[in-house]
Amino acid sequence: MSKDGLKREMGLFSAVCVLVGTVIGSGIFTTPGQIAATAGSFGPNMLAWVIAGTSAILCALVYAELSPAMPKAGGSYVYIDEAFGHGASFVYGWSSILGNFLAVIAMMATAFASNFAVLFSGLNLSVTGQRMVSTALIIILSLVNIRGVKNGAMVQNIFTIAKISVLVSVIVGGILALRPENFTTTVTETVQWESSFAAAVPALNAFGGYYVLSYMSGEIKNPKKNLPLATIIGMGVVIIINMLLTIACVGSVGFANLAGSATPVSAAAEVAFGKVGATLITLGATISIFGAANGSMLSMPRVAYAMADNDMMFPVFAKLHPKYKTPYITIIIYGVIAIFFVWTGSFMTLLMMSTFVGCLSEVAVCLSLFILRKKQPNMERPFKMWGYPITAILATLITFVLVCCVSPEQILSGSFLMLTSIPAYMIFRIISKKKRGSKIESPMDSSL
């Protein structure tokens, strides 16, 4: 049992499966085409993956140090709170919950239903029918994760193994069907190595989710050992799969055909396995999205739980199930709101608003590493970031570059989302004062 009342039931293997299963979502089936189109030729394309993979590892290593040092539920919220104070952490938590976590679950449920409709085309599912499938998925995942992190982890293990099996099948089939001349085709007249950096941005997005284990720090066994180990192993698996899949796609389909394709992995599977390949990929995408959705439902409610445990969210969010010791009220609320988003379709607007917040919070987490090294030099750190401070500086610069890539519209909408946290912060500070009898901090204090 962790200090915050949660059960430590997740071992190393399950932790790796949660990370891999959450990071590898539906994007892996479409991203290779987008990256190839931006890179222009095979060399810059692979360099883009190397740059993105290295960047993702650097950012993940920040979490590998912070997570076991502060093995509490909430992840980024906890680190920002320790480094910058309640104001900054509240802005992160409030904005992430409203604009990202709930919308992501709704988006994944919608994507799952779309693939389900293709896989079982004989059902002729209407839009309403697909929304019912999305609703059923959210209800099932909510119930599974309410009944204990062990159950949620078991489901994650099964679906992560299944999705990796599908991807490995495509990789092996694509490599067996590859032709050397396919690597020489290009979409530009000359090899432009500088394009690797532009292509690395969407490639880095393919590694989003490397921080997911930090949300569940309070439920992982032996966190001081398993958190950094699972992060490093999991990211290694994700990087290897992405790069091998790209090689298989290029080798079997040809770089020029791959570039800009909306279904690059499906095309590679069809070359390797014939028409059954398309069905295999649809099945793989469905399994992959299910696993990513379960990973999100398993981890994301822990931020609201951590905020409530810190008296910065409604107390009901901190309630644990008397038997399973999971934040069941939070999971139920997440599920209900996600279902609402599915039926209204409003999650896309929220996701656009949260992009800027998400990128900015990653900068804040990286800066937290520097601040806490200075602020709490005697803190026990079972894992210290390799190559500090150079690697930490690089990770911070990488996250800052991502902020610079956000569109003006996303910056404006994200700023509006963060501004809504100010009145909410005032309310929860009053609630906290009444509960603790402490002095109210100004909502515009230095931590903001």
Residue pairs with C-beta under 8 A, 6 or more apart in sequence:
1 7
1 8
1 325
2 8
2 71
2 72
2 73
2 218
2 219
3 72
3 218
4 72
4 73
4 218
4 305
4 306
4 309
5 320
5 325
6 73
6 149
6 218
6 219
6 320
6 325
6 326
6 327
7 148
7 149
7 150
7 219
7 324
7 325
7 326
8 218
8 219
8 220
8 221
8 223
9 148
9 149
9 150
9 153
9 219
9 221
10 18
10 149
10 150
10 153
10 216
10 219
10 220
10 221
11 220
11 221
11 226
12 221
12 226
12 229
12 230
13 157
14 153
14 154
14 156
14 157
15 213
15 216
15 220
15 226
15 227
15 230
15 234
16 230
16 233
16 234
16 237
17 153
17 156
17 157
17 160
17 161
18 153
18 156
18 160
18 212
18 213
18 216
18 295
18 298
18 299
19 209
19 210
19 212
19 213
19 230
19 231
19 234
19 235
19 238
19 295
20 160
20 164
20 234
20 237
20 238
21 156
21 159
21 160
21 163
21 291
21 292
21 294
21 295
22 209
22 212
22 291
22 292
22 295
22 296
22 299
23 207
23 208
23 209
23 210
23 212
23 234
23 235
23 238
23 292
24 160
24 163
24 164
24 167
24 238
24 241
24 288
24 291
24 292
25 108
25 209
25 288
25 289
25 291
25 292
26 108
26 111
26 115
26 285
26 288
26 289
26 292
27 205
27 206
28 167
28 206
28 241
28 242
28 245
28 265
28 288
29 263
29 264
29 265
29 266
29 281
29 284
29 285
29 288
30 262
30 263
30 264
30 265
31 202
31 203
31 205
31 206
32 245
32 246
32 249
32 258
32 264
32 265
33 258
33 259
33 260
33 261
33 262
33 263
33 264
34 202
34 260
35 45
35 48
35 49
35 199
35 202
35 203
35 206
35 246
36 45
36 187
36 199
36 246
36 250
36 255
36 258
36 259
36 260
36 261
36 264
37 187
37 259
37 260
38 48
38 195
38 198
38 199
38 202
39 45
39 47
39 48
39 195
39 196
39 199
39 259
40 186
40 187
40 188
40 191
40 192
40 195
40 259
41 186
41 187
41 188
41 191
41 192
41 255
42 183
42 184
42 186
42 250
42 255
43 191
43 193
44 191
44 192
44 193
44 194
44 195
44 196
44 199
45 196
45 199
45 246
45 250
45 255
46 243
46 246
46 247
47 193
47 196
48 195
48 196
48 197
48 199
48 200
48 203
49 200
49 203
49 239
49 242
49 243
49 246
50 243
51 196
51 197
51 200
51 203
51 204
52 200
52 201
52 203
52 204
52 206
52 207
53 203
53 207
53 239
53 242
53 243
55 200
55 204
55 207
55 394
55 395
55 398
56 204
56 207
56 210
56 235
56 238
56 239
57 232
57 235
57 236
57 239
58 391
58 394
58 395
58 398
59 210
59 211
59 362
59 366
59 395
59 398
59 399
60 210
60 211
60 231
60 232
60 235
61 231
61 232
61 385
61 386
61 391
61 395
62 365
62 366
62 369
62 385
62 392
62 395
63 75
63 210
63 211
63 213
63 214
63 231
63 365
64 227
64 228
64 231
64 232
64 383
64 385
65 228
65 369
65 381
65 383
65 384
65 385
66 79
66 214
66 365
66 368
66 369
66 372
67 75
67 213
67 214
67 217
67 223
67 227
67 228
67 231
68 217
68 223
68 224
68 225
68 227
68 228
68 381
68 382
68 383
69 372
69 379
69 380
69 381
69 382
70 78
70 79
70 82
70 217
71 217
71 218
71 220
71 223
71 224
71 227
72 78
72 217
72 218
72 306
73 215
73 216
73 217
73 218
73 219
73 302
73 303
73 305
73 306
73 309
74 93
74 214
74 215
74 217
74 218
74 302
74 303
74 305
74 306
74 307
74 309
75 211
75 213
75 214
75 215
75 216
75 217
75 302
75 303
75 306
76 92
76 96
76 211
76 214
76 215
76 303
76 361
76 364
76 365
77 89
77 92
77 93
77 96
77 303
77 306
77 307
78 89
78 217
78 306
79 214
79 365
79 368
79 372
80 88
80 89
80 92
80 361
80 364
80 365
80 368
81 88
81 89
81 310
82 368
82 372
82 375
82 376
83 364
83 367
83 368
83 371
83 372
83 375
84 364
84 368
84 371
84 447
85 445
85 446
85 447
86 310
86 312
86 425
86 429
86 441
86 447
87 425
87 441
87 443
87 444
87 445
87 446
87 447
87 448
88 364
88 447
88 448
89 307
89 312
89 447
90 307
90 312
90 421
90 424
90 425
90 428
91 418
91 421
91 425
91 448
92 357
92 361
92 364
93 303
93 304
93 306
93 307
93 312
93 313
94 420
94 421
94 424
94 425
95 354
95 357
95 361
95 414
95 417
95 418
95 420
95 421
96 303
96 354
96 357
96 358
96 361
97 303
97 304
98 350
98 354
98 417
98 420
99 350
99 351
99 353
99 354
99 357
99 414
99 417
100 350
100 351
100 354
100 357
100 358
101 296
101 300
101 301
101 303
101 334
102 334
102 337
102 338
102 341
102 347
102 350
103 341
103 347
103 348
103 350
103 351
103 354
104 296
104 300
104 347
104 351
105 138
105 293
105 296
105 297
105 300
105 334
105 335
105 338
106 134
106 138
106 338
106 339
106 341
106 342
106 347
107 347
107 348
107 351
108 289
108 292
108 293
108 296
109 134
109 135
109 137
109 138
109 293
109 338
109 342
110 130
110 131
110 134
110 342
110 347
111 289
112 133
112 134
112 137
112 286
112 289
112 290
112 293
113 125
113 130
113 131
113 133
113 134
113 137
114 130
115 282
115 285
115 286
115 289
116 125
116 130
116 133
116 286
117 123
117 125
117 129
117 130
117 133
118 282
119 279
119 282
119 283
119 286
123 129
125 133
131 342
131 343
134 339
134 342
135 339
135 342
135 343
137 290
137 293
138 293
138 297
138 335
138 338
138 339
138 342
139 335
139 339
141 293
141 294
141 297
141 335
142 297
142 331
142 332
142 334
142 335
144 151
144 152
144 155
144 294
145 151
145 152
145 294
145 297
145 298
145 301
145 326
145 331
146 321
146 324
146 326
146 328
146 331
146 332
147 324
147 326
148 324
148 325
148 326
149 216
149 219
149 298
149 326
152 294
152 297
152 298
153 298
155 294
156 291
156 294
156 295
156 298
159 287
159 288
159 290
159 291
159 294
160 291
162 287
162 291
163 284
163 287
163 288
163 291
164 237
164 241
166 280
166 281
166 283
166 284
166 287
166 288
167 241
167 245
167 284
168 241
169 280
170 245
170 248
170 265
170 268
170 269
170 272
170 277
170 280
170 281
170 284
171 241
171 244
171 245
171 247
171 248
172 248
173 248
173 252
173 268
173 269
173 271
173 272
173 273
173 277
174 245
174 247
174 248
174 249
174 251
174 252
174 268
174 269
174 271
174 272
175 244
175 247
175 248
175 251
175 252
176 272
177 251
177 252
177 271
177 272
178 247
178 248
178 250
178 251
178 252
179 251
179 252
179 254
181 254
182 250
182 251
182 252
182 253
182 254
182 255
183 250
183 251
183 255
184 255
185 254
185 255
185 256
185 257
186 255
186 256
187 255
187 256
187 259
187 260
188 195
201 401
201 402
201 405
203 242
204 398
204 402
206 242
207 235
207 238
207 239
207 242
209 292
209 295
210 231
210 234
210 235
211 362
211 365
212 295
212 296
212 299
213 220
213 227
213 230
213 231
213 234
213 299
214 227
215 299
215 300
215 302
215 303
216 298
216 299
216 302
217 223
217 227
218 302
219 302
220 226
220 227
220 230
224 380
224 382
224 383
225 382
227 383
228 382
228 383
245 265
248 268
249 258
249 264
249 265
249 267
249 268
250 258
252 267
252 268
252 271
252 272
253 261
253 264
253 267
253 268
253 271
257 267
258 264
258 267
261 267
263 281
265 281
265 284
266 277
266 278
266 281
266 282
268 277
269 277
269 278
269 280
269 281
270 277
270 278
271 277
273 280
297 331
297 334
297 335
300 334
301 327
301 330
301 331
301 334
302 327
304 313
304 317
304 327
304 330
304 333
304 334
305 317
305 318
305 327
305 330
307 313
307 317
308 314
308 315
308 316
308 317
308 318
308 330
309 318
311 428
311 431
311 432
311 435
311 436
312 425
312 428
312 432
313 428
316 329
317 327
317 329
317 330
317 333
318 327
319 327
319 328
319 329
319 330
320 326
320 327
320 328
321 327
321 328
341 347
341 350
352 409
352 410
352 413
353 410
353 413
353 414
353 416
353 417
354 414
354 417
355 406
355 410
355 414
356 403
356 406
356 410
356 411
356 413
356 414
356 415
357 414
357 417
357 418
359 399
359 402
359 403
359 405
359 406
360 403
360 414
362 399
362 402
363 396
363 399
363 400
363 403
365 399
366 392
366 395
366 396
366 399
367 396
369 385
369 388
369 392
370 389
370 392
370 396
372 379
373 388
385 391
385 392
406 414
422 443
422 444
422 448
423 443
425 443
425 448
426 443
429 440
429 441
429 443
430 440
432 438
433 439
433 440
441 447
